[in-house]
Amino acid sequence: MALNTFEKDNIRFMKAAILRAKTAAKHGETPVGCVIVKDGQIISSGRNKRENGKNALYHAEIQAIDKACKKLGGWRLHECDLYVTLEPCAMCAGAIINARIKNVYFGASDTKAGSFGSVINLADLPYNHKPVIHSGLLSEECSYLLSDFFKQLRCHKQMNKSSSEIKALPEQ
């Protein structure tokens, strides 16, 4: 079945978010990437920078929203759509609602902190703005990025633990 232009654009924008997530992983950050689109053009992007920036606010969505507001010269992003590789947490979902983002497309669900359906759905609460939520866009690719990152992280930690145990052995 052939994809229509709308579906092709959604895939293209999510793939751009995935590239940002891969950049985050290369910097030792949880691989989450985000892009904001207006009139069919990417106007901003963000990636997780929480570990290196040592700041709880440095989520991909917050970074992208901040850049979009600066680029457009205002806080209302009501003509924009957001694409993110992982379901937004409560902080990011709140920022999305407050920025009046029209549509949110996310890849992987987040059963621990997802706030657009997994743990809670903030879009269902009686706020004055309700973004339209689209879940599961390229979910397998987005989920794999996360699971592979944490698998490698666990393996790296295990190797370091084994290495330090060998160094700690007494000489014979």
Secondary structure, DSSP 4 states (H G I P E B T S, - for coil): -PPPHHHHHHHHHHHHHHHHHHHHHHTTS---EEEEEETTEEEEEEE--HHHHT-TT--HHHHHHHHHHHHHTSS--TTEEEEEEE---HHHHHHHHHHT-SEEEEEE--TTT-TBTTS-BGGGS--S--PEEEE-TTHHHHHHHHHHHHHHHHHHHHHHHHHHHHHTSPP-
